[in-house]
Amino acid sequence: MKNGYQQILLLLREHTGVDFSLYKTTTIHRRILRRTVLNKHNTLEQYAGFLRGNPKELEALYSDALISVTSFFRNAETFAALQHKVFPKLLQQGGDEPLRVWVLGCSTGQEAYSIAMAFTECVERSSHPRKLQIFATDLSGCGGSLWRRTAATASSSRCGSRWCLRGRT
Ligand SMILES: C[S@@+](CC[C@H](N)C(=O)[O-])C[C@H]1O[C@@H](n2cnc3c(N)ncnc32)[C@H](O)[C@@H]1O
């Protein structure tokens, strides 16, 4: 017999095809608890019962569980390593083909745009010109217009006026 938590993961998997048992348990558990309380249930078993045959709530939980938080240059240390170590090394190797980057779990695209900006700044300082192709995917499916809005608000302090596209859509 599965406990409430396991039942919920199973219902999510049946509804979305995503197996959340492979995700960080504490994070998913917290998200499930949040929706349990929000829907005024006392136990995970009760919430599992509420979820069964309830596509609207399954979608809401799915969306919560994916956690789409993002921002420009979100992990400063990683971007510093990309700019000062990884990109210079790749550029030094030379080559005619564009370099390719795949941003897995891109949310609304800020990480992909940050990589493009970081690479552009790097390639301009290099004597080895090279193009970059970025592929960005996410389970939650970002639409084209959403990405255009992301580009239009590329205005983190790091971006400065050069990358600030605010007002253009
Ligand atoms: C916390 S956000 C991180 C966004 C971005 N990578 C960043 O670091 O700013 C996590 C994203 O991963 C996506 N995600 C979670 N599991 C995924 C999977 N199996 N395949 C693709 N995207 C996934 C979610 O939809 C969410 O948008």
The ligand as an SDF file (V2000), in Angstrom:
LIG
                    3D

 27 29  0  0  0  0  0  0  0  0999 V2000
   14.5410   26.5350  -11.0360 C   0  0  0  0  0  0  0  0  0  0  0  0
   14.2000   26.6660  -12.7680 S   0  0  0  0  0  0  0  0  0  0  0  0
   15.8180   27.0140  -13.3530 C   0  0  0  0  0  0  0  0  0  0  0  0
   15.8420   27.8800  -14.6020 C   0  0  0  0  0  0  0  0  0  0  0  0
   17.2340   28.1640  -15.1460 C   0  0  0  0  0  0  0  0  0  0  0  0
   17.9340   26.9540  -15.5380 N   0  0  0  0  0  0  0  0  0  0  0  0
   18.0770   28.9270  -14.1420 C   0  0  0  0  0  0  0  0  0  0  0  0
   18.9800   28.3120  -13.5440 O   0  0  0  0  0  0  0  0  0  0  0  0
   17.8440   30.1270  -13.9680 O   0  0  0  0  0  0  0  0  0  0  0  0
   13.9710   24.9500  -13.1890 C   0  0  0  0  0  0  0  0  0  0  0  0
   13.3270   24.7430  -14.5460 C   0  0  0  0  0  0  0  0  0  0  0  0
   13.5690   23.4020  -14.9510 O   0  0  0  0  0  0  0  0  0  0  0  0
   12.4320   22.9150  -15.6430 C   0  0  0  0  0  0  0  0  0  0  0  0
   12.4700   21.4460  -15.5770 N   0  0  0  0  0  0  0  0  0  0  0  0
   12.3000   20.6570  -14.4930 C   0  0  0  0  0  0  0  0  0  0  0  0
   12.4500   19.3660  -14.8410 N   0  0  0  0  0  0  0  0  0  0  0  0
   12.7380   19.3470  -16.1620 C   0  0  0  0  0  0  0  0  0  0  0  0
   13.0000   18.2980  -17.0920 C   0  0  0  0  0  0  0  0  0  0  0  0
   12.9960   17.0200  -16.7080 N   0  0  0  0  0  0  0  0  0  0  0  0
   13.2480   18.6240  -18.3810 N   0  0  0  0  0  0  0  0  0  0  0  0
   13.2490   19.9310  -18.7710 C   0  0  0  0  0  0  0  0  0  0  0  0
   12.9890   20.9690  -17.9380 N   0  0  0  0  0  0  0  0  0  0  0  0
   12.7480   20.6810  -16.6490 C   0  0  0  0  0  0  0  0  0  0  0  0
   11.2560   23.5470  -14.9230 C   0  0  0  0  0  0  0  0  0  0  0  0
   10.1080   23.6450  -15.7390 O   0  0  0  0  0  0  0  0  0  0  0  0
   11.8190   24.9480  -14.5540 C   0  0  0  0  0  0  0  0  0  0  0  0
   11.4620   25.9160  -15.5130 O   0  0  0  0  0  0  0  0  0  0  0  0
  1  2  1  0
  2  3  1  0
  2 10  1  0
  3  4  1  0
  4  5  1  0
  5  6  1  0
  5  7  1  0
  7  8  2  0
  7  9  1  0
 10 11  1  0
 11 12  1  0
 11 26  1  0
 12 13  1  0
 13 14  1  0
 13 24  1  0
 14 15  1  0
 14 23  1  0
 15 16  2  0
 16 17  1  0
 17 18  1  0
 17 23  2  0
 18 19  1  0
 18 20  2  0
 20 21  1  0
 21 22  2  0
 22 23  1  0
 24 25  1  0
 24 26  1  0
 26 27  1  0
M  CHG  2   2   1   9  -1
M  END
$$$$
